[in-house]
Amino acid sequence: RALAEQRLDEVDGERRRAIAHIAAQIAFDLVLISALMITSGGLRSGLVVLYLLPLAGASLLLPTAAVFFVCSLAVIAILLDTLARSLSAAGTEASLFQAGLYGAMMFAITALLRLLAQRLAVQAQLARQRGRNLHNQLAINRLVIAQLEQGVVVVDAETRVRANNRAAR
């Protein structure tokens, strides 16, 4: 029992370290993309779409709250850059509205990516469970064949022997 608890603690520690590493990588990506966008002219540069890459990674690898936190950081960077540009130059309200639309779009895409990631995780778990069930069923079949008094030989389509029991041997 103590060994099982120790293993669970190890797995939990590994998971926390992995999430911290992923979060640091995503933070680096956000900073780098923000710097590129700011130095390239803001929204007009078209580099805003690069924010979708770390958002997709976060959607697959991080918990839901962290995913939307990453999205909000990206949207705040876009809005702050657009606000600074509109205050320092003869900016228009249209650019702020456009930044708001980009932000709404990013939240919508993040929500969709998170939903797809959750469905993918459920499908992967179902596939693992079915694999375990199939493995168990094959083990049961081998035991039943081995216990039969009649000789049983299982062959595949190329007539290779796949299983047999003591009576058949």
MODELLER restraints for C-alpha pairs under 7 A, 6 or more apart:
rsr = mdl.restraints
at = mdl.atoms
rsr.add(forms.Gaussian(group=physical.xy_distance, feature=features.Distance(at['CA:19:A'], at['CA:62:A']), mean=6.84, stdev=0.5))
rsr.add(forms.Gaussian(group=physical.xy_distance, feature=features.Distance(at['CA:26:A'], at['CA:54:A']), mean=5.74, stdev=0.5))
rsr.add(forms.Gaussian(group=physical.xy_distance, feature=features.Distance(at['CA:29:A'], at['CA:54:A']), mean=6.57, stdev=0.5))
rsr.add(forms.Gaussian(group=physical.xy_distance, feature=features.Distance(at['CA:30:A'], at['CA:74:A']), mean=6.75, stdev=0.5))
rsr.add(forms.Gaussian(group=physical.xy_distance, feature=features.Distance(at['CA:33:A'], at['CA:50:A']), mean=6.77, stdev=0.5))
rsr.add(forms.Gaussian(group=physical.xy_distance, feature=features.Distance(at['CA:33:A'], at['CA:51:A']), mean=6.82, stdev=0.5))
rsr.add(forms.Gaussian(group=physical.xy_distance, feature=features.Distance(at['CA:34:A'], at['CA:77:A']), mean=6.65, stdev=0.5))
rsr.add(forms.Gaussian(group=physical.xy_distance, feature=features.Distance(at['CA:37:A'], at['CA:45:A']), mean=6.76, stdev=0.5))
rsr.add(forms.Gaussian(group=physical.xy_distance, feature=features.Distance(at['CA:37:A'], at['CA:47:A']), mean=5.67, stdev=0.5))
rsr.add(forms.Gaussian(group=physical.xy_distance, feature=features.Distance(at['CA:37:A'], at['CA:48:A']), mean=6.85, stdev=0.5))
rsr.add(forms.Gaussian(group=physical.xy_distance, feature=features.Distance(at['CA:38:A'], at['CA:81:A']), mean=6.70, stdev=0.5))
rsr.add(forms.Gaussian(group=physical.xy_distance, feature=features.Distance(at['CA:42:A'], at['CA:81:A']), mean=6.64, stdev=0.5))
rsr.add(forms.Gaussian(group=physical.xy_distance, feature=features.Distance(at['CA:42:A'], at['CA:82:A']), mean=6.79, stdev=0.5))
rsr.add(forms.Gaussian(group=physical.xy_distance, feature=features.Distance(at['CA:51:A'], at['CA:74:A']), mean=6.83, stdev=0.5))
rsr.add(forms.Gaussian(group=physical.xy_distance, feature=features.Distance(at['CA:55:A'], at['CA:70:A']), mean=6.97, stdev=0.5))
rsr.add(forms.Gaussian(group=physical.xy_distance, feature=features.Distance(at['CA:55:A'], at['CA:71:A']), mean=6.49, stdev=0.5))
rsr.add(forms.Gaussian(group=physical.xy_distance, feature=features.Distance(at['CA:55:A'], at['CA:110:A']), mean=6.44, stdev=0.5))
rsr.add(forms.Gaussian(group=physical.xy_distance, feature=features.Distance(at['CA:56:A'], at['CA:113:A']), mean=6.44, stdev=0.5))
rsr.add(forms.Gaussian(group=physical.xy_distance, feature=features.Distance(at['CA:58:A'], at['CA:67:A']), mean=5.44, stdev=0.5))
rsr.add(forms.Gaussian(group=physical.xy_distance, feature=features.Distance(at['CA:59:A'], at['CA:67:A']), mean=5.67, stdev=0.5))
rsr.add(forms.Gaussian(group=physical.xy_distance, feature=features.Distance(at['CA:59:A'], at['CA:110:A']), mean=6.97, stdev=0.5))
rsr.add(forms.Gaussian(group=physical.xy_distance, feature=features.Distance(at['CA:59:A'], at['CA:113:A']), mean=5.96, stdev=0.5))
rsr.add(forms.Gaussian(group=physical.xy_distance, feature=features.Distance(at['CA:59:A'], at['CA:114:A']), mean=4.87, stdev=0.5))
rsr.add(forms.Gaussian(group=physical.xy_distance, feature=features.Distance(at['CA:59:A'], at['CA:117:A']), mean=6.41, stdev=0.5))
rsr.add(forms.Gaussian(group=physical.xy_distance, feature=features.Distance(at['CA:60:A'], at['CA:114:A']), mean=6.95, stdev=0.5))
rsr.add(forms.Gaussian(group=physical.xy_distance, feature=features.Distance(at['CA:60:A'], at['CA:117:A']), mean=5.36, stdev=0.5))
rsr.add(forms.Gaussian(group=physical.xy_distance, feature=features.Distance(at['CA:71:A'], at['CA:106:A']), mean=6.94, stdev=0.5))
rsr.add(forms.Gaussian(group=physical.xy_distance, feature=features.Distance(at['CA:71:A'], at['CA:107:A']), mean=6.50, stdev=0.5))
rsr.add(forms.Gaussian(group=physical.xy_distance, feature=features.Distance(at['CA:75:A'], at['CA:103:A']), mean=5.08, stdev=0.5))
rsr.add(forms.Gaussian(group=physical.xy_distance, feature=features.Distance(at['CA:78:A'], at['CA:99:A']), mean=6.48, stdev=0.5))
rsr.add(forms.Gaussian(group=physical.xy_distance, feature=features.Distance(at['CA:79:A'], at['CA:99:A']), mean=5.92, stdev=0.5))
rsr.add(forms.Gaussian(group=physical.xy_distance, feature=features.Distance(at['CA:82:A'], at['CA:95:A']), mean=6.83, stdev=0.5))
rsr.add(forms.Gaussian(group=physical.xy_distance, feature=features.Distance(at['CA:82:A'], at['CA:96:A']), mean=6.21, stdev=0.5))
rsr.add(forms.Gaussian(group=physical.xy_distance, feature=features.Distance(at['CA:82:A'], at['CA:99:A']), mean=6.77, stdev=0.5))
rsr.add(forms.Gaussian(group=physical.xy_distance, feature=features.Distance(at['CA:83:A'], at['CA:96:A']), mean=6.77, stdev=0.5))
rsr.add(forms.Gaussian(group=physical.xy_distance, feature=features.Distance(at['CA:85:A'], at['CA:91:A']), mean=6.51, stdev=0.5))
rsr.add(forms.Gaussian(group=physical.xy_distance, feature=features.Distance(at['CA:86:A'], at['CA:92:A']), mean=6.27, stdev=0.5))
rsr.add(forms.Gaussian(group=physical.xy_distance, feature=features.Distance(at['CA:145:A'], at['CA:152:A']), mean=6.79, stdev=0.5))
rsr.add(forms.Gaussian(group=physical.xy_distance, feature=features.Distance(at['CA:145:A'], at['CA:165:A']), mean=6.05, stdev=0.5))
rsr.add(forms.Gaussian(group=physical.xy_distance, feature=features.Distance(at['CA:146:A'], at['CA:165:A']), mean=4.73, stdev=0.5))
rsr.add(forms.Gaussian(group=physical.xy_distance, feature=features.Distance(at['CA:146:A'], at['CA:166:A']), mean=6.57, stdev=0.5))
rsr.add(forms.Gaussian(group=physical.xy_distance, feature=features.Distance(at['CA:149:A'], at['CA:167:A']), mean=6.36, stdev=0.5))
rsr.add(forms.Gaussian(group=physical.xy_distance, feature=features.Distance(at['CA:150:A'], at['CA:167:A']), mean=6.07, stdev=0.5))
rsr.add(forms.Gaussian(group=physical.xy_distance, feature=features.Distance(at['CA:151:A'], at['CA:165:A']), mean=6.32, stdev=0.5))
rsr.add(forms.Gaussian(group=physical.xy_distance, feature=features.Distance(at['CA:151:A'], at['CA:167:A']), mean=4.48, stdev=0.5))
rsr.add(forms.Gaussian(group=physical.xy_distance, feature=features.Distance(at['CA:151:A'], at['CA:168:A']), mean=3.89, stdev=0.5))
rsr.add(forms.Gaussian(group=physical.xy_distance, feature=features.Distance(at['CA:152:A'], at['CA:164:A']), mean=5.43, stdev=0.5))
rsr.add(forms.Gaussian(group=physical.xy_distance, feature=features.Distance(at['CA:152:A'], at['CA:165:A']), mean=5.84, stdev=0.5))
rsr.add(forms.Gaussian(group=physical.xy_distance, feature=features.Distance(at['CA:152:A'], at['CA:168:A']), mean=5.56, stdev=0.5))
rsr.add(forms.Gaussian(group=physical.xy_distance, feature=features.Distance(at['CA:153:A'], at['CA:161:A']), mean=6.85, stdev=0.5))
rsr.add(forms.Gaussian(group=physical.xy_distance, feature=features.Distance(at['CA:153:A'], at['CA:163:A']), mean=5.86, stdev=0.5))
rsr.add(forms.Gaussian(group=physical.xy_distance, feature=features.Distance(at['CA:153:A'], at['CA:164:A']), mean=4.35, stdev=0.5))
rsr.add(forms.Gaussian(group=physical.xy_distance, feature=features.Distance(at['CA:153:A'], at['CA:165:A']), mean=6.98, stdev=0.5))
rsr.add(forms.Gaussian(group=physical.xy_distance, feature=features.Distance(at['CA:153:A'], at['CA:168:A']), mean=6.50, stdev=0.5))
rsr.add(forms.Gaussian(group=physical.xy_distance, feature=features.Distance(at['CA:154:A'], at['CA:161:A']), mean=5.82, stdev=0.5))
rsr.add(forms.Gaussian(group=physical.xy_distance, feature=features.Distance(at['CA:154:A'], at['CA:162:A']), mean=5.37, stdev=0.5))
rsr.add(forms.Gaussian(group=physical.xy_distance, feature=features.Distance(at['CA:154:A'], at['CA:163:A']), mean=4.92, stdev=0.5))
rsr.add(forms.Gaussian(group=physical.xy_distance, feature=features.Distance(at['CA:154:A'], at['CA:164:A']), mean=6.06, stdev=0.5))
rsr.add(forms.Gaussian(group=physical.xy_distance, feature=features.Distance(at['CA:155:A'], at['CA:161:A']), mean=4.35, stdev=0.5))
rsr.add(forms.Gaussian(group=physical.xy_distance, feature=features.Distance(at['CA:155:A'], at['CA:162:A']), mean=5.22, stdev=0.5))
rsr.add(forms.Gaussian(group=physical.xy_distance, feature=features.Distance(at['CA:156:A'], at['CA:162:A']), mean=6.61, stdev=0.5))
